[in-house]
Amino acid sequence: MKSAYELAMERLEKNAPTLKLTDEQKAQIAEIDSQYKAKIAEKELFLKGKITEAQMSASLAEIEDLEKQLTAEVRRLQSDCEEKKEKLRASFGNS
């Protein structure tokens, strides 16, 4: 007898089959990841430098604003990255 988990996985596979990616497709997705990791690192480096400057001048309001900006920018870039990867995956399914 199959477990409930196995039965659920079979039903899921019927409804939304798993997309098998080629090495080239995996490389394209990895390239997007790499590009966005670099963008995030660049943004973190820049804003953390600004935060350090604000700490030297003891400007708490500016520090908070910069930290919020950093969080928002990283979230936005991560979201953009996932969106691009999803579009790419969708194009693989159409091929």
PALO-752158 format. One record per residue (C-alpha): residue number from 1; residue in three letters; z, x, y. Coordinates in Angstrom, 2 decimals. Example, Ala and Ser with C-alpha at 12.3 -4.5 7.8 and 13.67 -1.06 7.14 Angstrom:
BEGIN
+-----+------+---------+---------+---------+
: pos : code :      up :    east :   north :
+-----+------+---------+---------+---------+
:   1 :  ALA :    7.80 :   12.30 :   -4.50 :
:   2 :  SER :    7.14 :   13.67 :   -1.06 :
+-----+------+---------+---------+---------+
// end
This chain:
BEGIN
+-----+------+---------+---------+---------+
: pos : code :      up :    east :   north :
+-----+------+---------+---------+---------+
:   1 :  MET :    0.00 :    0.00 :    0.00 :
:   2 :  LYS :   -0.76 :    1.12 :    3.51 :
:   3 :  SER :    1.88 :    1.33 :    6.17 :
:   4 :  ALA :    1.75 :   -0.81 :    9.30 :
:   5 :  TYR :    0.84 :    2.33 :   11.23 :
:   6 :  GLU :   -2.15 :    3.06 :    8.98 :
:   7 :  LEU :   -3.38 :   -0.52 :    9.26 :
:   8 :  ALA :   -3.03 :   -0.47 :   13.03 :
:   9 :  MET :   -4.94 :    2.82 :   13.25 :
:  10 :  GLU :   -7.76 :    1.36 :   11.11 :
:  11 :  ARG :   -8.02 :   -1.68 :   13.40 :
:  12 :  LEU :   -8.00 :    0.53 :   16.46 :
:  13 :  GLU :  -10.77 :    2.70 :   15.04 :
:  14 :  LYS :  -12.89 :   -0.41 :   14.39 :
:  15 :  ASN :  -12.38 :   -1.72 :   17.94 :
:  16 :  ALA :  -12.76 :    1.60 :   19.77 :
:  17 :  PRO :  -14.22 :    4.34 :   17.57 :
:  18 :  THR :  -13.17 :    7.89 :   18.30 :
:  19 :  LEU :  -15.80 :    9.85 :   20.20 :
:  20 :  LYS :  -16.61 :   13.17 :   18.54 :
:  21 :  LEU :  -17.32 :   15.82 :   21.18 :
:  22 :  THR :  -19.62 :   18.78 :   20.75 :
:  23 :  ASP :  -18.55 :   22.27 :   21.74 :
:  24 :  GLU :  -20.74 :   22.01 :   24.86 :
:  25 :  GLN :  -19.10 :   18.73 :   25.87 :
:  26 :  LYS :  -15.65 :   20.21 :   25.32 :
:  27 :  ALA :  -16.66 :   23.18 :   27.47 :
:  28 :  GLN :  -17.79 :   20.82 :   30.27 :
:  29 :  ILE :  -14.42 :   19.05 :   30.20 :
:  30 :  ALA :  -12.60 :   22.39 :   30.14 :
:  31 :  GLU :  -14.65 :   23.51 :   33.17 :
:  32 :  ILE :  -13.49 :   20.45 :   35.13 :
:  33 :  ASP :   -9.88 :   21.20 :   34.13 :
:  34 :  SER :  -10.30 :   24.79 :   35.24 :
:  35 :  GLN :  -11.79 :   23.84 :   38.60 :
:  36 :  TYR :   -9.00 :   21.40 :   39.38 :
:  37 :  LYS :   -6.26 :   23.76 :   38.23 :
:  38 :  ALA :   -7.65 :   26.28 :   40.70 :
:  39 :  LYS :   -7.74 :   23.67 :   43.49 :
:  40 :  ILE :   -4.15 :   22.66 :   42.72 :
:  41 :  ALA :   -2.98 :   26.29 :   42.67 :
:  42 :  GLU :   -4.73 :   26.93 :   45.99 :
:  43 :  LYS :   -3.11 :   23.88 :   47.59 :
:  44 :  GLU :    0.33 :   24.81 :   46.19 :
:  45 :  LEU :    0.03 :   28.37 :   47.43 :
:  46 :  PHE :   -0.97 :   27.25 :   50.92 :
:  47 :  LEU :    1.66 :   24.52 :   51.30 :
:  48 :  LYS :    4.48 :   26.53 :   49.71 :
:  49 :  GLY :    3.75 :   29.23 :   52.29 :
:  50 :  LYS :    4.06 :   26.60 :   55.02 :
:  51 :  ILE :    7.31 :   25.35 :   53.45 :
:  52 :  THR :    8.69 :   28.91 :   53.47 :
:  53 :  GLU :    7.76 :   29.23 :   57.15 :
:  54 :  ALA :    9.49 :   25.92 :   57.90 :
:  55 :  GLN :   12.60 :   27.09 :   56.04 :
:  56 :  MET :   12.71 :   30.19 :   58.23 :
:  57 :  SER :   12.68 :   28.01 :   61.34 :
:  58 :  ALA :   15.21 :   25.62 :   59.75 :
:  59 :  SER :   13.05 :   22.56 :   60.36 :
:  60 :  LEU :   14.27 :   20.10 :   57.72 :
:  61 :  ALA :   11.94 :   17.29 :   58.77 :
:  62 :  GLU :    8.92 :   19.59 :   58.56 :
:  63 :  ILE :   10.06 :   20.87 :   55.14 :
:  64 :  GLU :   10.33 :   17.31 :   53.83 :
:  65 :  ASP :    6.92 :   16.38 :   55.22 :
:  66 :  LEU :    5.30 :   19.44 :   53.66 :
:  67 :  GLU :    6.95 :   18.78 :   50.29 :
:  68 :  LYS :    5.73 :   15.16 :   50.37 :
:  69 :  GLN :    2.26 :   16.36 :   51.32 :
:  70 :  LEU :    2.30 :   18.86 :   48.45 :
:  71 :  THR :    3.32 :   16.19 :   45.95 :
:  72 :  ALA :    0.67 :   13.77 :   47.23 :
:  73 :  GLU :   -2.08 :   16.40 :   47.18 :
:  74 :  VAL :   -1.26 :   17.52 :   43.64 :
:  75 :  ARG :   -1.20 :   13.89 :   42.42 :
:  76 :  ARG :   -4.51 :   13.17 :   44.13 :
:  77 :  LEU :   -6.17 :   16.24 :   42.65 :
:  78 :  GLN :   -4.84 :   15.42 :   39.17 :
:  79 :  SER :   -6.12 :   11.87 :   39.52 :
:  80 :  ASP :   -9.53 :   13.11 :   40.69 :
:  81 :  CYS :   -9.66 :   15.47 :   37.72 :
:  82 :  GLU :   -8.90 :   12.73 :   35.21 :
:  83 :  GLU :  -11.44 :   10.42 :   36.86 :
:  84 :  LYS :  -14.17 :   13.06 :   36.62 :
:  85 :  LYS :  -13.34 :   13.75 :   32.98 :
:  86 :  GLU :  -13.44 :   10.03 :   32.16 :
:  87 :  LYS :  -16.85 :    9.66 :   33.81 :
:  88 :  LEU :  -18.08 :   12.65 :   31.84 :
:  89 :  ARG :  -16.71 :   11.25 :   28.57 :
:  90 :  ALA :  -18.36 :    7.92 :   29.32 :
:  91 :  SER :  -21.69 :    9.67 :   29.84 :
:  92 :  PHE :  -21.26 :   11.34 :   26.43 :
:  93 :  GLY :  -20.88 :    7.93 :   24.80 :
:  94 :  ASN :  -24.10 :    6.71 :   26.42 :
:  95 :  SER :  -26.18 :    9.63 :   25.18 :
+-----+------+---------+---------+---------+
// end
